[in-house]
Amino acid sequence: MTRSTRLCLLAAGAFGTLPLAAEAQQNPLAARCSQLFTFADRALSRRSEGGGGPNLMVQGAGVDCQKGRYEQGIRELEKILRNQGYTVPPPN
């Protein structure tokens, strides 16, 4: 993967989480969704070369959060984390 491709992917990921982060400051469910998405995305994504990329189940739950379906997104993220052997972090 070239340097410019990596930079584009990083920028796309950062801009994809901006609306979620802005809304999280106003709504506790949005904040929880953002917290779990960030944790799951970091813990379950394989970002090394040839590693397979982001976990699509986590990304799908993140879309639920972005579209305002917070309960569904939270439920799915908690389920994904538990199934992978992670302890779900307490709310901030």
Secondary structure in CASP SS format (residue, H / E / C, confidence):
PFRMAT SS
TARGET T0000
AUTHOR 0000-0000-0000
METHOD secondary structure of the structure
MODEL  1
M C 1.00
T C 1.00
R H 1.00
S H 1.00
T H 1.00
R H 1.00
L H 1.00
C H 1.00
L H 1.00
L H 1.00
A H 1.00
A H 1.00
G H 1.00
A H 1.00
F H 1.00
G H 1.00
T H 1.00
L H 1.00
P H 1.00
L H 1.00
A H 1.00
A H 1.00
E H 1.00
A H 1.00
Q C 1.00
Q C 1.00
N C 1.00
P H 1.00
L H 1.00
A H 1.00
A H 1.00
R H 1.00
C H 1.00
S H 1.00
Q H 1.00
L H 1.00
F H 1.00
T H 1.00
F H 1.00
A H 1.00
D H 1.00
R H 1.00
A H 1.00
L H 1.00
S C 1.00
R E 1.00
R C 1.00
S C 1.00
E C 1.00
G C 1.00
G C 1.00
G C 1.00
G E 1.00
P C 1.00
N C 1.00
L H 1.00
M H 1.00
V H 1.00
Q H 1.00
G H 1.00
A H 1.00
G H 1.00
V H 1.00
D H 1.00
C H 1.00
Q H 1.00
K C 1.00
G C 1.00
R C 1.00
Y H 1.00
E H 1.00
Q H 1.00
G H 1.00
I H 1.00
R H 1.00
E H 1.00
L H 1.00
E H 1.00
K H 1.00
I H 1.00
L H 1.00
R H 1.00
N H 1.00
Q C 1.00
G C 1.00
Y C 1.00
T C 1.00
V C 1.00
P C 1.00
P C 1.00
P C 1.00
N C 1.00
END
